[in-house]
Amino acid sequence: ILNLLVQRKLEFHKNTFNAAISACGKAGELEMAFKLFSTMLQSKIQPDTITFNSTISACEVAKDWRRALDHFNLMLRRDVEVNTITFNAAISACEKDGDWEKASQLLSVMAQRQVERNTITLSAMISACEKGGDWKQALQSFSIMQQSRVQFSAITLSAVIAACANGRKWEKALRLCSASVESKVKSNTVAFNAAISACEKGGVWQQALQILSMLVDEVVEHDTITLNAAISACEKGGEWEKALQLFDFTVR
C-alpha cells in the first residue's frame, strides 16, 4: 500500500504509517516495521507514542528485546510521551528472554515517571523472574500486585509458585499454593508440580502430600510428574507405605 502511495506521489499521513507498522508487528514482520519507521523519518513525519508503541510491540512479538530497548531509549531521547502500553511491550520483550534485570530497570523507570502499572506489567515482570531464576524479585513483584490491588491471573500465580519452587523455597511455594486455593484463582499443573518437586528436594514429604491434596481438592489435573515427585518425597522421607499407596493410585 505504501509503495502504491509513493508511486502515485500521494501525501503520507502519520496514521497511515502507524496502522501499517502495527499490522507488520502483529504479523511478525519486524524488519518491515522498522523499514516503515525509517521511511516515516525520511518523509519528515514525526513518530508519536502510537508509532513507538507499535514498533516496540513488534520487537516483543519477534522476541528481540535488544531492539525493543533501543527503540524505547530512542523514544525517551526524542521526548515522546511513554505510557503503560509502552512499558508493557518493553517489559514483555525482556520477559521472553528471561532478562528480569532489564525488566526490573524498566519497572523502576515506570515508577519514577509515575506511569500506572497494571496486570500485564507485573505479570510480565514475574514471568521474567521465573525464567531468569530469581524467586525473590518474583515474590516482590507479586507483593506489589497484592498491595496495589492489581488483579492477578492463574498464570501469574503459577509463575510465582514455580519461581519459588525452582529456587527450592518450598515454604513459600506451599504458602502460595494455599493462597491459590483461598483466592479461588486456580494455578496450573506445572506450578503444583514445581511446588511438590521443591518439597521432595527439601525432604518434606508431608508438605508434598499437602500440596497434592490441594491439587486433587481443586480439581487441577495431575500427571505422571506430579505423582512421581510425591512418591519420591515419601521415599526420601522413609514413608514407603505412603509411597506405595501413591504408586497404586498411579497405576489405576
C-alpha positions as CSV (number, residue, x, y, z in Angstrom):
1,I,0.0,0.0,0.0
2,L,2.8,2.4,0.9
3,N,4.6,1.6,-2.3
4,L,1.5,2.5,-4.2
5,L,1.3,5.8,-2.4
6,V,4.9,6.5,-3.3
7,Q,4.3,5.7,-7.0
8,R,1.2,8.0,-7.2
9,K,3.1,10.7,-5.2
10,L,0.3,10.9,-2.7
11,E,0.7,12.5,0.7
12,F,1.7,10.3,3.6
13,H,-0.1,10.6,6.9
14,K,1.1,9.6,10.4
15,N,-1.9,7.5,10.9
16,T,-1.2,5.6,7.7
17,F,2.3,4.7,8.9
18,N,1.1,3.8,12.4
19,A,-1.5,1.4,11.0
20,A,1.0,-0.2,8.7
21,I,3.7,-0.6,11.4
22,S,1.1,-2.1,13.8
23,A,-0.1,-4.6,11.1
24,C,3.5,-5.7,10.4
25,G,4.2,-6.1,14.1
26,K,1.2,-8.3,14.6
27,A,2.2,-10.4,11.6
28,G,5.7,-10.9,12.9
29,E,7.3,-8.8,10.1
30,L,9.8,-6.9,12.3
31,E,12.1,-5.8,9.5
32,M,9.3,-4.4,7.5
33,A,8.0,-2.5,10.6
34,F,11.5,-0.9,11.0
35,K,11.7,-0.1,7.3
36,L,8.4,1.7,7.6
37,F,9.7,3.6,10.6
38,S,12.8,4.7,8.7
39,T,10.6,5.8,5.7
40,M,8.5,7.8,8.1
41,L,11.5,9.7,9.4
42,Q,12.8,10.3,5.9
43,S,9.4,11.7,5.0
44,K,9.9,14.1,7.9
45,I,6.8,12.8,9.7
46,Q,7.4,12.8,13.4
47,P,6.6,9.5,15.1
48,D,4.3,9.7,18.1
49,T,3.6,7.4,21.1
50,I,1.4,5.1,19.0
51,T,4.3,4.7,16.4
52,F,6.8,3.8,19.0
53,N,4.4,1.5,20.9
54,S,3.8,-0.3,17.6
55,T,7.5,-0.8,16.9
56,I,8.3,-1.9,20.4
57,S,5.4,-4.3,20.3
58,A,6.7,-5.7,17.0
59,C,10.0,-6.3,18.8
60,E,8.1,-8.1,21.6
61,V,6.4,-10.4,19.0
62,A,9.8,-11.1,17.4
63,K,11.4,-11.8,20.8
64,D,14.0,-9.1,20.1
65,W,14.5,-7.4,23.4
66,R,17.6,-5.5,22.4
67,R,15.9,-3.6,19.6
68,A,12.9,-3.1,21.9
69,L,15.1,-1.4,24.5
70,D,17.0,0.6,21.8
71,H,13.7,1.9,20.5
72,F,12.4,2.6,24.0
73,N,15.6,4.7,24.7
74,L,15.1,6.5,21.3
75,M,11.6,7.3,22.4
76,L,13.0,8.9,25.6
77,R,15.7,10.9,23.7
78,R,13.1,12.3,21.4
79,D,11.0,13.2,24.4
80,V,7.9,11.3,23.1
81,E,5.4,10.5,25.8
82,V,5.6,7.0,27.2
83,N,2.6,5.2,28.7
84,T,1.6,1.9,30.2
85,I,1.4,0.2,26.8
86,T,5.0,1.3,26.1
87,F,6.4,-0.2,29.2
88,N,4.3,-3.4,28.9
89,A,5.6,-4.1,25.5
90,A,9.2,-3.4,26.5
91,I,9.0,-5.5,29.7
92,S,7.2,-8.3,27.8
93,A,10.1,-8.3,25.3
94,C,12.6,-8.7,28.2
95,E,10.3,-11.4,29.7
96,K,10.5,-13.5,26.6
97,D,14.3,-13.6,27.0
98,G,14.1,-14.2,30.8
99,D,16.0,-11.0,31.4
100,W,14.5,-10.0,34.8
101,E,17.2,-7.4,35.5
102,K,16.3,-5.3,32.4
103,A,12.6,-5.8,33.1
104,S,13.2,-4.6,36.7
105,Q,15.0,-1.5,35.4
106,L,12.1,-0.7,33.2
107,L,9.7,-1.1,36.2
108,S,11.8,1.4,38.2
109,V,11.7,3.9,35.3
110,M,8.0,3.4,35.2
111,A,7.7,4.2,38.9
112,Q,9.9,7.3,38.5
113,R,7.7,8.6,35.7
114,Q,4.6,7.7,37.7
115,V,3.2,5.6,34.9
116,E,0.4,3.3,36.0
117,R,1.3,-0.4,36.3
118,N,-1.4,-3.0,35.5
119,T,-1.9,-6.8,35.5
120,I,0.1,-7.1,32.2
121,T,3.0,-5.1,33.6
122,L,3.6,-7.1,36.7
123,S,2.6,-10.5,35.2
124,A,5.4,-10.0,32.6
125,M,7.8,-9.0,35.3
126,I,7.0,-12.1,37.4
127,S,7.3,-14.3,34.3
128,A,10.7,-12.8,33.5
129,C,11.8,-13.5,37.1
130,E,10.7,-17.1,36.9
131,K,12.6,-17.7,33.6
132,G,15.6,-15.9,35.0
133,G,15.6,-17.9,38.2
134,D,15.0,-15.0,40.6
135,W,12.3,-16.0,43.1
136,K,12.9,-13.0,45.4
137,Q,12.1,-10.5,42.7
138,A,9.2,-12.6,41.5
139,L,7.8,-12.6,45.1
140,Q,8.4,-8.9,45.5
141,S,6.5,-8.1,42.2
142,F,3.7,-10.3,43.4
143,S,3.5,-8.5,46.7
144,I,3.3,-5.2,44.8
145,M,0.3,-6.6,42.8
146,Q,-1.4,-7.6,46.1
147,Q,-0.7,-4.2,47.8
148,S,-1.8,-2.3,44.7
149,R,-4.9,-4.5,44.5
150,V,-3.9,-5.3,40.9
151,Q,-5.9,-8.3,39.7
152,F,-3.7,-11.4,39.0
153,S,-4.5,-14.4,37.0
154,A,-3.8,-18.1,37.4
155,I,-0.9,-17.8,35.0
156,T,0.7,-15.1,37.2
157,L,0.2,-17.0,40.4
158,S,1.6,-20.2,38.8
159,A,4.7,-18.3,37.7
160,V,5.4,-17.1,41.3
161,I,4.9,-20.5,42.7
162,A,7.2,-22.0,40.0
163,A,9.8,-19.3,40.7
164,C,9.8,-20.1,44.4
165,A,9.7,-23.9,43.8
166,N,12.6,-23.7,41.3
167,G,14.5,-21.8,43.9
168,R,13.9,-24.6,46.4
169,K,11.8,-22.4,48.6
170,W,9.2,-25.0,49.4
171,E,7.8,-23.0,52.3
172,K,7.0,-20.0,50.1
173,A,5.7,-22.3,47.3
174,L,3.4,-24.0,49.8
175,R,2.1,-20.7,51.1
176,L,1.3,-19.5,47.6
177,C,-0.5,-22.8,46.8
178,S,-2.7,-22.2,49.9
179,A,-3.2,-18.6,48.7
180,S,-4.3,-20.0,45.3
181,V,-7.0,-22.1,47.0
182,E,-8.2,-19.2,49.2
183,S,-8.3,-16.7,46.4
184,K,-10.1,-19.1,44.2
185,V,-7.6,-18.4,41.4
186,K,-6.5,-21.8,40.3
187,S,-2.9,-22.4,39.5
188,N,-1.9,-24.9,36.8
189,T,-0.4,-28.4,36.9
190,V,3.1,-27.1,36.2
191,A,3.1,-24.8,39.2
192,F,1.9,-27.6,41.6
193,N,4.4,-30.0,40.1
194,A,7.2,-27.5,40.8
195,A,6.0,-27.0,44.3
196,I,5.8,-30.7,45.0
197,S,9.3,-31.2,43.5
198,A,10.6,-28.4,45.8
199,C,9.2,-30.3,48.8
200,E,10.7,-33.5,47.5
201,K,14.2,-31.9,47.2
202,G,13.7,-30.3,50.6
203,G,12.9,-33.7,52.2
204,V,9.5,-32.6,53.4
205,W,7.1,-35.4,52.3
206,Q,4.2,-34.2,54.5
207,Q,4.1,-30.9,52.7
208,A,4.4,-32.6,49.3
209,L,1.3,-34.6,50.1
210,Q,-0.4,-31.5,51.4
211,I,0.1,-29.8,48.0
212,L,-1.0,-33.0,46.2
213,S,-4.2,-32.9,48.3
214,M,-4.8,-29.3,47.4
215,L,-4.4,-30.2,43.7
216,V,-6.9,-33.0,44.0
217,D,-9.4,-30.9,46.0
218,E,-9.2,-28.1,43.5
219,V,-9.7,-30.5,40.6
220,V,-6.5,-29.4,39.0
221,E,-5.3,-32.0,36.5
222,H,-2.4,-34.0,37.7
223,D,0.1,-36.0,35.7
224,T,2.9,-38.6,36.0
225,I,5.3,-35.8,37.0
226,T,3.1,-34.8,39.9
227,L,2.8,-38.3,41.3
228,N,6.4,-39.2,40.7
229,A,7.6,-36.2,42.7
230,A,5.2,-37.0,45.5
231,I,6.3,-40.7,45.6
232,S,9.9,-39.6,45.6
233,A,9.3,-37.3,48.5
234,C,7.7,-40.1,50.5
235,E,10.5,-42.4,49.6
236,K,13.2,-40.0,50.8
237,G,11.2,-39.5,54.0
238,G,11.2,-43.2,54.6
239,E,7.4,-43.4,54.2
240,W,7.3,-46.4,51.9
241,E,3.7,-47.2,52.8
242,K,2.5,-43.8,51.5
243,A,4.8,-44.1,48.5
244,L,3.2,-47.5,47.7
245,Q,-0.3,-46.1,48.1
246,L,0.5,-43.3,45.6
247,F,2.0,-45.9,43.3
248,D,-1.2,-47.9,43.4
249,F,-3.1,-44.7,42.7
250,T,-0.9,-44.1,39.7
251,V,-1.4,-47.5,38.0
252,R,-5.2,-47.5,38.4
